[in-house]
Amino acid sequence: MAVHETDVCIIGGGITSAMLAQRLAELRPGLRIIVVEAGRSIFDVQNRGRYRERAMQYGEHPWPEDYIEDQQAKGIISMTMAVGGLALHWGGACNRFSEEDLRLKSMYGLAVDWPIEWAELERHYCDAERRLNVSGEPSPHPQDRRSEPYPQGPIPLSYNLQTLKRWAEQSGLKFSPLPMARNLTAFDGRGGCCVYDTCGEVCPSGARYSPDFTFRQLIAPKKIALHDRTLVRRLILDGTQTTVVAAQAVHQERPEQSIEYRAKTFVVASGYCWSSHLLLLSANTRFPNGLANSSGLVGRYMNGHRFMQATASIDDQTFPGQNMTHSLISREYFRCPADKPFVRHDTRVWESSAGRDPRLWNPDGRLLLGDELLADWRSRTRGSSVRLRAYVDVHPSADSRLTLDPSNKNRYGDPMPKIDHHFDAATLAREAATKTHVLGVFNQLAKASHGRIVSTSEGDYLDHPGGGCRMGTDPATSVCDNFGRTHDHRNLFVVGAPTTPTGGCTNGTLTFVALTLRSASAIAGDSR
């Protein structure tokens, strides 16, 4: 058996792991840190231009082998498992939550309050934005006041988005450029934005933040050790105490050899799905329902937000294909008066190419070439197509749950996770009213420029998911404290998305990073 000893063992290699490792190395120079990731390293930025080209020309997946075939879960939104995690191909959106997210119970009598003060979280938002080099514009709403400016100014709006901003604001709502972790000029070893417009797939210049850059910067001076293609299968307790003494793992290429990591502190940074999964797999005679699970809440209160979307057609002229991954956001409905029916959501506006792409065949099946093709294309690009979306605040019930599925096992015989989302009674009761409100906002937007709603739809999954190890002050109703330290095991932490009690109404990545950076001080102190 191979044995590795370290001060801190971080399990998982995504964005929260990268940010935590970086911060720990700053707080405690010389601290021994090992990051263990089940997937492989994809440190090949020099190839990403070619990956993008082949993806566009042939529809190839731009991240070869970024998953493990038999390490899959039912109910997840992405199968990615590699160094960098989901943030290898995120869009880079860096919206903040609002104070209302932390005070749902106090303000509205709904769900639970987070055990963190807004001013404390806001300070770590600023730190997260500096590290990711977020580009943004201050919100027009005074409730969104900031203690520090964005590291970069806003991404310049394309002609199309300038046109759509003028259109959208005729509704009375105020819109701003979406804050994004995208370099306007070269920064921290990453290039500036070249407007490849494939942020959510692959960024050839490195302008859109990706954790692999941070890991490479930490590995080169030996501030951390990264063990990839190594799956942690169990956490092991001390024989008499409740401290975790080891993580048992296996390497993909040496499955016959056991690997053991011994550390003062263990941090589970495996995302919303695999963090709860590992704790449940680590059940033993003293904790038969899984580690950190004396409350019975590991894998429960799985959260995220629903989304509704629409396509609108307007007379204002735009020209398809100008930085279509960038969008506008309104935070008008982040706040809900306490004496009004509860509804919270963001409002997003993108240009859309729906029905506006060039085509080789007309509806009658006749081949179009040359001038006929151009004439057909021009006839279908008059005016504009607009994509609208609202991420809606919904609250999980205790039955919104991750469980172990004995019918789905990996090559080692470990049952894989299964996630079933369920809403609490208050969310279900207001479902119809929420839908009516959001569609009303879409129709309000569409009134300008002779607009009309062409289609509407609702997502069949929860976006930006979290939960499963929710934080709280009471060990009976939560898994960990507000630093992610588990109530049951003093040297075991969970960080990022799993600790969130509720899912907010906008992209969650910046919040997951801010919470993790806040946890770093407690983890650094614990490892002395």
C-alpha positions as CSV (number, residue, x, y, z in Angstrom):
1,M,0.0,0.0,0.0
2,A,1.3,3.5,-0.9
3,V,1.0,6.0,1.9
4,H,1.2,9.8,1.6
5,E,1.4,12.0,4.6
6,T,0.5,15.7,4.5
7,D,-0.9,18.6,6.5
8,V,-4.0,19.2,4.4
9,C,-5.6,16.7,2.0
10,I,-8.0,18.4,-0.4
11,I,-10.3,15.9,-2.1
12,G,-11.5,17.2,-5.5
13,G,-9.9,19.4,-8.1
14,G,-12.4,22.0,-9.2
15,I,-12.6,25.7,-8.8
16,T,-13.2,25.7,-5.0
17,S,-10.2,23.3,-4.5
18,A,-8.0,25.6,-6.6
19,M,-9.0,28.7,-4.7
20,L,-8.6,27.0,-1.4
21,A,-5.2,25.6,-2.2
22,Q,-4.0,29.0,-3.4
23,R,-5.2,30.8,-0.2
24,L,-3.8,28.1,2.2
25,A,-0.4,28.5,0.5
26,E,-0.6,32.2,1.2
27,L,-1.8,31.9,4.8
28,R,0.7,29.2,5.7
29,P,3.8,29.1,3.5
30,G,5.4,25.7,3.7
31,L,2.1,24.0,4.6
32,R,2.1,20.6,3.0
33,I,-1.0,20.3,0.7
34,I,-2.0,17.4,-1.5
35,V,-4.9,17.8,-3.9
36,V,-6.5,14.5,-5.0
37,E,-8.6,14.4,-8.1
38,A,-10.4,11.4,-9.6
39,G,-10.1,12.8,-13.2
40,R,-7.1,13.5,-15.3
41,S,-5.1,16.8,-15.7
42,I,-5.8,18.6,-19.0
43,F,-2.9,21.0,-18.9
44,D,-2.8,21.6,-22.7
45,V,-3.7,25.3,-23.2
46,Q,-1.6,25.2,-26.4
47,N,-4.1,22.8,-28.0
48,R,-7.3,24.7,-27.1
49,G,-7.4,26.7,-30.3
50,R,-7.4,23.4,-32.3
51,Y,-10.0,21.9,-29.9
52,R,-12.3,24.9,-30.6
53,E,-11.8,24.7,-34.3
54,R,-12.7,21.0,-34.4
55,A,-15.7,21.5,-32.2
56,M,-17.0,24.2,-34.5
57,Q,-16.2,22.3,-37.7
58,Y,-17.1,18.7,-36.7
59,G,-19.1,19.0,-33.5
60,E,-16.3,17.3,-31.5
61,H,-16.3,17.6,-27.7
62,P,-13.5,20.2,-27.0
63,W,-12.4,18.5,-23.8
64,P,-11.1,15.0,-24.6
65,E,-11.5,12.5,-21.7
66,D,-12.9,15.0,-19.2
67,Y,-15.0,12.3,-17.6
68,I,-14.8,8.8,-16.1
69,E,-17.1,6.4,-17.8
70,D,-18.3,4.4,-14.8
71,Q,-18.2,7.3,-12.3
72,Q,-21.6,8.8,-13.2
73,A,-24.7,9.8,-11.2
74,K,-28.3,10.0,-12.0
75,G,-29.8,13.4,-11.8
76,I,-26.6,15.4,-12.3
77,I,-26.3,18.2,-15.0
78,S,-22.7,17.4,-16.1
79,M,-20.6,14.3,-16.3
80,T,-17.3,16.3,-16.1
81,M,-14.7,14.9,-13.8
82,A,-11.2,16.3,-14.4
83,V,-8.7,18.7,-12.9
84,G,-10.6,22.0,-13.1
85,G,-14.0,20.4,-12.7
86,L,-17.1,22.1,-14.2
87,A,-15.1,25.4,-14.3
88,L,-13.1,24.0,-17.3
89,H,-16.0,25.0,-19.4
90,W,-18.2,27.3,-17.4
91,G,-19.3,30.6,-19.1
92,G,-17.5,32.7,-16.4
93,A,-20.6,34.4,-15.0
94,C,-19.8,36.0,-11.6
95,N,-23.0,37.3,-10.1
96,R,-23.3,37.9,-6.4
97,F,-26.2,36.7,-4.4
98,S,-27.9,39.4,-2.3
99,E,-28.5,39.9,1.4
100,E,-32.0,38.5,1.0
101,D,-30.5,35.0,0.2
102,L,-29.0,35.0,3.7
103,R,-32.2,36.1,5.5
104,L,-35.0,34.3,3.9
105,K,-36.4,33.1,7.3
106,S,-36.0,36.4,9.0
107,M,-37.4,38.5,6.2
108,Y,-40.1,36.3,4.6
109,G,-40.6,33.4,7.0
110,L,-39.3,31.0,4.3
111,A,-36.6,28.2,4.3
112,V,-33.7,29.1,6.6
113,D,-31.3,31.9,7.3
114,W,-27.6,31.3,6.5
115,P,-25.3,31.5,9.5
116,I,-23.2,34.3,8.0
117,E,-23.6,38.1,8.1
118,W,-23.8,39.8,4.7
119,A,-20.9,42.2,5.4
120,E,-18.6,39.2,6.1
121,L,-19.6,37.4,2.9
122,E,-19.3,40.6,0.9
123,R,-15.7,41.0,2.0
124,H,-14.9,37.5,0.6
125,Y,-16.8,38.3,-2.6
126,C,-14.3,41.0,-3.2
127,D,-11.4,38.6,-2.6
128,A,-13.0,36.1,-5.0
129,E,-13.5,38.8,-7.7
130,R,-9.8,39.8,-7.4
131,R,-8.6,36.2,-7.8
132,L,-10.8,35.5,-10.8
133,N,-10.2,39.0,-12.2
134,V,-13.9,39.7,-12.6
135,S,-15.0,42.3,-15.1
136,G,-18.1,44.2,-14.1
137,E,-20.1,47.3,-13.7
138,P,-21.6,48.5,-10.3
139,S,-25.3,47.6,-10.0
140,P,-27.7,50.6,-10.3
141,H,-29.5,49.3,-7.2
142,P,-28.2,50.9,-3.9
143,Q,-28.9,47.6,-2.0
144,D,-26.0,46.1,-4.1
145,R,-23.4,48.5,-2.8
146,R,-19.9,47.2,-2.8
147,S,-17.0,47.8,-0.5
148,E,-14.5,47.6,-3.3
149,P,-14.7,48.2,-7.1
150,Y,-14.5,45.4,-9.6
151,P,-10.9,44.5,-10.6
152,Q,-11.8,45.4,-14.2
153,G,-14.4,47.6,-15.8
154,P,-17.3,46.0,-17.7
155,I,-16.8,44.0,-20.8
156,P,-17.7,46.4,-23.6
157,L,-21.1,45.7,-25.0
158,S,-21.4,44.6,-28.6
159,Y,-23.5,46.7,-31.0
160,N,-26.2,44.1,-30.6
161,L,-26.2,44.2,-26.8
162,Q,-26.2,48.0,-26.8
163,T,-29.3,47.8,-29.0
164,L,-31.0,45.3,-26.8
165,K,-30.1,47.3,-23.6
166,R,-32.0,50.3,-25.0
167,W,-34.9,48.0,-26.0
168,A,-35.0,46.2,-22.6
169,E,-34.9,49.4,-20.5
170,Q,-38.0,50.8,-22.1
171,S,-39.7,48.3,-19.8
172,G,-38.6,50.3,-16.8
173,L,-36.1,47.7,-15.6
174,K,-32.4,48.6,-15.4
175,F,-29.9,46.3,-17.0
176,S,-26.1,46.0,-16.6
177,P,-23.4,43.9,-18.4
178,L,-23.1,40.5,-16.8
179,P,-20.1,40.4,-14.5
180,M,-17.6,37.8,-15.9
181,A,-14.3,36.2,-15.0
182,R,-12.8,37.2,-18.3
183,N,-9.6,39.1,-18.8
184,L,-9.9,42.2,-20.9
185,T,-6.1,42.3,-21.1
186,A,-3.5,39.7,-20.2
187,F,-3.5,38.9,-16.5
188,D,-1.8,36.4,-14.2
189,G,-0.4,34.2,-17.0
190,R,-3.7,34.2,-19.0
191,G,-4.3,36.0,-22.2
192,G,-6.8,38.8,-22.9
193,C,-10.2,38.2,-24.5
194,C,-10.1,37.7,-28.3
195,V,-13.9,37.3,-28.5
196,Y,-13.7,33.7,-29.7
197,D,-17.3,33.6,-28.3
198,T,-17.0,30.0,-27.1
199,C,-16.5,30.9,-23.3
200,G,-18.9,28.1,-22.2
201,E,-17.0,25.5,-24.3
202,V,-13.3,26.3,-24.6
203,C,-11.3,29.5,-24.4
204,P,-8.2,29.3,-26.5
205,S,-6.6,32.5,-25.1
206,G,-7.2,31.6,-21.4
207,A,-9.0,34.9,-20.9
208,R,-11.9,33.2,-19.2
209,Y,-10.7,31.9,-15.8
210,S,-10.1,28.2,-15.6
211,P,-8.7,26.4,-12.5
212,D,-6.0,24.5,-14.4
213,F,-4.0,27.8,-14.6
214,T,-4.1,28.1,-10.8
215,F,-3.1,24.5,-10.2
216,R,-0.1,24.8,-12.6
217,Q,1.0,28.0,-10.8
218,L,0.9,26.2,-7.5
219,I,2.6,23.0,-8.7
220,A,5.6,24.6,-10.4
221,P,7.1,26.1,-7.1
222,K,5.9,22.9,-5.2
223,K,3.4,24.8,-3.1
224,I,1.1,21.8,-3.6
225,A,1.2,18.3,-4.9
226,L,-1.6,17.2,-7.3
227,H,-2.5,13.6,-7.6
228,D,-4.8,13.1,-10.5
229,R,-6.6,10.0,-11.8
230,T,-6.9,9.0,-8.1
231,L,-10.4,8.3,-6.7
232,V,-10.9,8.6,-3.0
233,R,-13.3,5.9,-2.0
234,R,-13.5,6.1,1.8
235,L,-12.6,8.4,4.7
236,I,-11.4,6.4,7.8
237,L,-11.9,7.4,11.4
238,D,-9.5,7.1,14.3
239,G,-10.1,3.9,16.3
240,T,-11.4,5.6,19.4
241,Q,-11.9,9.3,18.5
242,T,-14.1,11.0,15.9
243,T,-11.2,12.5,13.9
244,V,-10.6,11.4,10.4
245,V,-7.1,9.8,10.1
246,A,-7.0,8.7,6.4
247,A,-8.5,8.7,3.0
248,Q,-8.4,5.5,1.1
249,A,-8.0,5.8,-2.7
250,V,-7.2,4.0,-5.9
251,H,-5.3,5.1,-9.0
252,Q,-7.0,4.5,-12.4
253,E,-3.9,2.8,-13.8
254,R,-3.0,0.8,-10.7
255,P,-6.3,-0.5,-9.4
256,E,-4.7,-3.4,-7.6
257,Q,-2.7,-1.1,-5.3
258,S,-4.4,0.6,-2.4
259,I,-3.4,4.2,-1.6
260,E,-3.8,5.9,1.7
261,Y,-3.6,9.7,2.5
262,R,-2.9,10.6,6.1
263,A,-3.4,14.2,7.1
264,K,-4.1,16.6,10.0
265,T,-7.0,18.1,8.1
266,F,-9.2,16.7,5.4
267,V,-11.2,19.0,3.1
268,V,-14.0,17.6,0.8
269,A,-14.1,20.0,-2.2
270,S,-15.8,17.6,-4.5
271,G,-18.8,19.7,-5.6
272,Y,-22.5,19.4,-4.8
273,C,-22.8,15.7,-5.9
274,W,-19.6,13.9,-5.0
275,S,-19.0,15.5,-1.6
276,S,-22.2,14.0,0.0
277,H,-21.5,10.8,-1.9
278,L,-18.1,10.4,-0.3
279,L,-19.5,11.0,3.2
280,L,-22.2,8.5,2.7
281,L,-19.8,5.9,1.3
282,S,-17.6,6.3,4.4
283,A,-20.2,4.8,6.7
284,N,-18.8,2.6,9.5
285,T,-20.1,0.9,12.7
286,R,-20.0,4.2,14.7
287,F,-21.5,6.2,11.9
288,P,-23.7,3.7,10.1
289,N,-25.4,6.4,8.0
290,G,-22.2,8.0,6.8
291,L,-19.6,10.4,8.2
292,A,-20.7,13.8,9.4
293,N,-24.3,12.5,9.3
294,S,-25.4,12.3,12.9
295,S,-28.1,14.8,11.9
296,G,-29.2,12.6,9.0
297,L,-28.9,15.5,6.7
298,V,-26.0,14.5,4.5
299,G,-27.4,14.4,1.0
300,R,-30.5,16.3,1.9
301,Y,-31.8,19.8,1.0
302,M,-30.2,19.5,-2.4
303,N,-30.8,22.9,-4.0
304,G,-30.4,25.0,-7.1
305,H,-32.8,27.3,-9.0
306,R,-35.4,26.7,-11.6
307,F,-35.4,28.8,-14.8
308,M,-37.9,30.0,-17.3
309,Q,-37.0,31.3,-20.7
310,A,-38.5,32.9,-23.7
311,T,-37.6,33.9,-27.2
312,A,-38.9,37.3,-28.4
313,S,-38.9,38.9,-31.8
314,I,-38.5,42.7,-32.1
315,D,-38.2,45.2,-34.9
316,D,-34.9,46.8,-33.7
317,Q,-32.1,45.6,-36.1
318,T,-29.2,43.5,-34.8
319,F,-26.7,41.4,-36.6
320,P,-26.3,37.8,-35.5
321,G,-23.1,36.5,-34.0
322,Q,-21.6,39.4,-32.0
323,N,-20.2,37.9,-28.7
324,M,-23.3,35.8,-28.1
325,T,-22.0,34.4,-24.8
326,H,-22.2,37.8,-23.1
327,S,-25.5,39.0,-21.7
328,L,-27.3,41.7,-19.8
329,I,-28.7,41.2,-16.3
330,S,-31.3,43.0,-14.2
331,R,-31.4,42.6,-10.4
332,E,-34.7,44.4,-10.1
333,Y,-36.5,41.4,-8.7
334,F,-33.7,40.2,-6.3
335,R,-35.8,42.0,-3.7
336,C,-39.3,41.3,-2.8
337,P,-41.4,43.5,-0.5
338,A,-42.3,41.6,2.7
339,D,-45.9,42.5,2.3
340,K,-46.1,41.2,-1.3
341,P,-46.4,37.6,-2.6
342,F,-42.9,36.1,-2.6
343,V,-41.0,35.9,-5.9
344,R,-37.4,36.5,-6.6
345,H,-35.4,36.1,-9.8
346,D,-32.8,37.6,-12.0
347,T,-33.7,38.7,-15.6
348,R,-31.3,38.0,-18.4
349,V,-31.1,39.2,-22.0
350,W,-29.0,37.7,-24.8
351,E,-29.0,38.1,-28.5
352,S,-30.3,35.0,-30.2
353,S,-29.7,33.3,-33.6
354,A,-32.9,31.4,-33.4
355,G,-34.3,31.1,-36.9
356,R,-31.5,33.4,-38.2
357,D,-28.7,31.0,-39.2
358,P,-27.8,30.5,-42.8
359,R,-29.4,27.4,-44.4
360,L,-28.7,25.3,-47.5
361,W,-32.3,24.2,-48.0
362,N,-35.5,26.2,-48.0
363,P,-38.7,24.9,-46.3
364,D,-39.7,23.2,-49.6
365,G,-36.4,21.2,-49.7
366,R,-34.9,23.2,-52.6
367,L,-31.1,23.6,-52.5
368,L,-29.9,27.2,-51.9
369,L,-26.6,28.4,-53.2
370,G,-24.9,31.7,-53.9
371,D,-27.1,34.8,-54.2
372,E,-30.2,32.7,-53.3
373,L,-28.7,31.6,-50.1
374,L,-27.7,35.2,-49.1
375,A,-31.1,36.6,-50.1
376,D,-32.8,33.9,-47.9
377,W,-30.4,34.6,-45.0
378,R,-31.0,38.4,-45.2
379,S,-34.7,38.0,-45.3
380,R,-34.6,36.1,-42.0
381,T,-32.3,38.5,-40.2
382,R,-34.5,41.5,-40.3
383,G,-35.2,42.8,-36.8
384,S,-33.9,40.8,-33.9
385,S,-34.4,37.6,-32.0
386,V,-33.9,37.9,-28.3
387,R,-33.3,35.2,-25.7
388,L,-34.8,35.9,-22.2
389,R,-34.2,33.9,-19.0
390,A,-35.1,34.2,-15.3
391,Y,-33.4,32.1,-12.6
392,V,-36.1,31.7,-10.0
393,D,-35.5,31.3,-6.2
394,V,-37.0,28.0,-5.1
395,H,-36.4,26.2,-1.8
396,P,-35.7,22.5,-1.2
397,S,-37.5,20.2,1.1
398,A,-35.6,17.6,3.2
399,D,-36.7,15.0,0.5
400,S,-34.6,16.9,-2.1
401,R,-32.0,14.2,-1.7
402,L,-28.9,12.4,-2.9
403,T,-28.9,8.7,-2.1
404,L,-26.7,5.8,-2.9
405,D,-28.0,3.7,-5.8
406,P,-27.3,0.0,-5.5
407,S,-28.4,-0.6,-9.1
408,N,-25.6,1.6,-10.4
409,K,-22.0,0.8,-9.3
410,N,-18.6,1.7,-10.5
411,R,-15.8,-0.8,-11.4
412,Y,-14.9,-1.0,-7.7
413,G,-18.4,-1.9,-6.6
414,D,-19.2,1.4,-5.0
415,P,-22.8,2.5,-5.5
416,M,-23.1,5.7,-7.4
417,P,-25.2,8.7,-6.4
418,K,-28.8,9.4,-7.4
419,I,-30.3,12.9,-7.0
420,D,-34.0,13.7,-6.8
421,H,-35.0,17.3,-6.3
422,H,-38.1,18.2,-4.4
423,F,-39.4,21.6,-3.3
424,D,-40.8,22.6,0.0
425,A,-44.5,23.2,0.5
426,A,-44.3,27.0,0.2
427,T,-42.4,26.8,-3.1
428,L,-45.0,24.5,-4.5
429,A,-47.9,26.7,-3.3
430,R,-46.6,29.8,-5.1
431,E,-45.5,27.9,-8.3
432,A,-48.4,29.2,-10.5
433,A,-48.1,32.8,-9.2
434,T,-44.4,32.7,-9.8
435,K,-44.8,31.6,-13.4
436,T,-47.5,34.2,-14.1
437,H,-45.1,36.9,-12.7
438,V,-42.1,35.9,-14.8
439,L,-44.1,35.6,-18.0
440,G,-45.5,39.0,-17.2
441,V,-42.0,40.4,-17.0
442,F,-41.1,38.8,-20.4
443,N,-44.2,40.3,-21.9
444,Q,-43.5,43.7,-20.4
445,L,-40.0,43.6,-22.0
446,A,-41.4,42.5,-25.4
447,K,-43.8,45.4,-25.7
448,A,-41.1,47.8,-27.0
449,S,-40.2,47.8,-30.6
450,H,-43.3,46.0,-31.7
451,G,-42.0,42.9,-29.9
452,R,-43.8,39.6,-29.4
453,I,-43.0,36.5,-27.4
454,V,-42.4,33.7,-29.9
455,S,-42.0,30.8,-27.5
456,T,-41.6,30.1,-23.8
457,S,-40.3,27.1,-21.9
458,E,-39.2,25.9,-18.4
459,G,-36.1,24.0,-17.5
460,D,-36.5,20.4,-16.5
461,Y,-33.6,20.5,-14.1
462,L,-32.2,22.8,-11.4
463,D,-29.3,25.0,-12.5
464,H,-26.2,25.9,-10.5
465,P,-26.9,23.2,-8.0
466,G,-25.7,23.0,-4.4
467,G,-26.6,21.6,-1.0
468,G,-26.3,18.2,0.6
469,C,-24.0,19.4,3.4
470,R,-25.8,22.5,4.5
471,M,-24.2,24.8,7.1
472,G,-25.9,25.9,10.3
473,T,-25.3,26.6,14.0
474,D,-27.4,23.6,15.3
475,P,-25.8,20.2,14.7
476,A,-29.3,18.7,14.7
477,T,-30.3,20.6,11.7
478,S,-27.1,21.0,9.7
479,V,-24.0,19.1,8.7
480,C,-21.3,21.8,9.2
481,D,-20.7,25.2,10.7
482,N,-20.4,28.4,8.7
483,F,-16.7,27.6,7.9
484,G,-17.6,24.2,6.6
485,R,-16.2,22.3,9.6
486,T,-18.4,19.3,10.1
487,H,-20.1,19.1,13.5
488,D,-19.2,15.4,14.0
489,H,-15.5,15.5,13.0
490,R,-13.4,18.5,14.0
491,N,-10.7,17.9,11.3
492,L,-13.1,17.3,8.4
493,F,-14.3,20.2,6.3
494,V,-16.7,20.5,3.4
495,V,-16.4,23.6,1.2
496,G,-18.2,25.4,-1.6
497,A,-21.6,24.5,-3.2
498,P,-22.6,21.6,-0.8
499,T,-22.7,23.9,2.2
500,T,-25.3,26.3,0.8
501,P,-28.7,26.1,2.6
502,T,-30.5,27.5,-0.5
503,G,-29.7,28.1,-4.1
504,G,-30.4,31.8,-4.7
505,C,-31.7,33.3,-7.9
506,T,-28.6,33.8,-10.0
507,N,-25.4,32.0,-11.0
508,G,-23.7,30.5,-7.9
509,T,-20.0,30.0,-8.7
510,L,-18.8,33.3,-7.2
511,T,-20.7,32.5,-4.0
512,F,-19.2,29.0,-3.8
513,V,-15.7,30.5,-4.2
514,A,-16.3,33.3,-1.6
515,L,-17.5,30.8,1.0
516,T,-14.4,28.6,0.3
517,L,-12.0,31.6,0.7
518,R,-13.7,32.4,4.0
519,S,-13.2,28.7,5.2
520,A,-9.5,28.9,4.4
521,S,-8.6,30.8,7.6
522,A,-10.3,28.1,9.8
523,I,-8.6,25.3,7.8
524,A,-5.2,27.0,8.0
525,G,-5.6,27.4,11.8
526,D,-6.7,23.8,12.2
527,S,-3.7,22.4,10.4
528,R,-1.1,23.8,12.9
